[in-house]
Amino acid sequence: MIRRKHTDRNAATDELSAWIRQHPETWENDVAPLDQQRLDDFTQTVLLRAQQLSGLDAKAVRHRRRRRWIVGVSLSMALVTAGGVGVAALFRGGQPSKPQLGVVCQDLLGEGRNMIVLPATDDPIGDCSALWREGRFTKPGDSDISIPELTACISANGEIIQVQPLSLGNCGELGLREADEQLDAQSKQLVAFADRITEEVNLTEPCLNAAAASTRSQRVVDDFQLEGWRVEIRPDSVSATCTKAAVIVEQRTVQIAQYNQ
């Protein structure tokens, strides 16, 4: 269940529709056939992004950081691929493979859960506890705010950190890996890299054309000295006058795609 605050159904639909229009990593699905796995993954992606848009407030992060993260994490959602390994390898110990996607705080597992997604943090349990303390997971009409003991695990797909009450089971009992207490240097580098791409390409106004976005993205890749990473312009976007950049972790690629304002 998606938690929406201070919005009606039409407003929520408009918000989600606006997100889809703004994020090129989802547009490929309009022309590429989807098997069931890709369709399921895409559906989960849209739901997760909806949580990110609705779950943040000024108490979570500063406005500028929040705006940059929402744009960055959305545009950086990796396309579903069957191949390579990115900067943060899949199933790398207690580290998420896509730390730039943030942390999922949830009160239950599976259907019916309430989720709030926060930016990447070195204290996922502490930040999620703060949400419980604020009453963000309290049932309507319940004045008693209780803060359960929480546990941080790596999600089943290895991509993000999820935090939920320990009473639901520890990570091992849930078939998950326990998350490290903090992001390591490699994960922090990927978060910083995605932030920088967002800042220098996706938040730039007026919108950059394909060549300019590619040049700026390459400069960021060079500055971070990311081995094996490259910048590519999608074939359908070579002549685009307005583009955005998506960080595709599995392919070690920053992909430039047209954006319809």
C-alpha positions, -999 to 999 in steps of 0.1 A, spaced: 0 0 0 14 34 -10 12 60 17 0 94 4 -2 124 26 -21 156 18 -30 145 -17 -61 131 -35 -61 103 -60 -60 126 -90 -31 145 -77 -12 113 -70 -19 101 -105 -7 134 -120 25 132 -99 33 97 -110 25 105 -147 48 135 -145 75 113 -131 72 88 -160 74 116 -185 106 129 -170 125 97 -167 140 83 -199 151 50 -184 114 39 -186 108 50 -221 126 21 -237 98 -1 -226 75 17 -251 94 2 -280 111 -29 -266 91 -61 -259 88 -69 -222 89 -104 -208 71 -110 -176 102 -105 -154 110 -71 -170 74 -61 -166 74 -71 -130 106 -52 -124 93 -21 -142 61 -21 -121 82 -24 -89 104 5 -102 73 28 -107 59 19 -73 93 26 -56 96 59 -73 61 68 -61 72 61 -26 102 84 -30 81 112 -42 55 109 -14 77 99 15 101 128 18 98 159 39 120 186 53 128 165 84 144 139 62 169 160 43 176 196 33 155 208 4 184 211 -21 197 176 -13 161 162 -14 154 177 -49 187 165 -62 182 130 -49 147 126 -62 158 136 -97 190 116 -95 177 84 -81 148 84 -106 170 90 -136 196 66 -124 173 36 -121 192 8 -140 176 -9 -170 170 -46 -165 199 -64 -181 213 -99 -181 249 -90 -182 278 -70 -166 288 -59 -132 289 -22 -123 309 -2 -99 291 -18 -70 290 -56 -78 258 -75 -72 258 -94 -38 289 -76 -25 288 -86 11 266 -63 32 266 -35 6 237 -27 -18 246 -29 -55 227 4 -61 232 25 -30 222 56 -49 186 43 -48 184 50 -11 169 31 19 134 16 21 118 19 56 88 -3 60 65 -16 87 56 -50 72 68 -74 45 49 -80 13 14 -68 5 -1 -42 27 31 -27 39 37 10 42 70 22 27 90 54 29 122 57 9 150 79 21 183 90 4 214 69 9 226 72 45 253 59 69 226 53 96 197 35 79 183 22 112 186 56 129 169 75 101 141 50 98 137 50 136 132 88 133 102 82 110 87 58 135 92 84 162 74 110 141 44 87 138 49 81 101 40 44 105 13 49 132 -22 37 122 -48 64 118 -66 72 151 -38 55 171 -23 81 195 3 56 209 35 59 190 57 29 196 92 25 181 101 -11 174 136 -25 173 146 -24 136 169 -44 115 186 -35 82 189 -61 54 200 -61 18 169 -65 -4 163 -98 -22 176 -84 -55 207 -71 -38 201 -35 -49 190 -15 -18 189 -15 20 156 -23 35 148 -16 72 119 -32 90 109 -43 126 131 -71 139 99 -88 151 93 -98 115 125 -119 116 162 -112 114 178 -110 79 189 -147 79 154 -158 88 140 -137 60 165 -152 35 183 -119 32 218 -107 39 224 -84 68 234 -48 57 267 -34 69 264 -6 94 277 20 69 282 23 32 318 15 22 340 38 1 329 21 -31 292 26 -24 298 62 -13 316 69 -45 287 56 -66 263 78 -46 285 109 -51 289 101 -88 251 98 -93 246 131 -74 272 149 -96 256 136 -128 222 149 -115 236 183 -105 256 190 -137 233 174 -163 198 167 -151 192 199 -130 208 222 -155 185 249 -170 179 254 -198 180 218 -208 211 204 -224 212 190 -259 226 155 -265 262 166 -273 264 190 -243 250 164 -219 274 138 -232 304 162 -228 294 171 -192 288 135 -183 321 124 -196 338 151 -176 322 137 -144 333 101 -153 368 114 -158 368 133 -126 357 102 -106 382 80 -125 357 52 -129 374 23 -146 354 8 -175 326 34 -174 315 52 -206 290 77 -218 267 69 -247 238 88 -264 208 66 -272 204 62 -310 170 79 -308 184 109 -290 214 119 -310 197 151 -324 177 158 -292 178 194 -280 167 185 -245 182 154 -228 187 138 -194 213 113 -181 206 79 -166 233 60 -146 230 23 -157 251 5 -131 251 -30 -147 265 -16 -179 288 9 -163 272 35 -186 258 70 -184 231 70 -210 219 103 -226 183 102 -236 159 127 -250 135 144 -227 101 158 -237 94 190 -217 
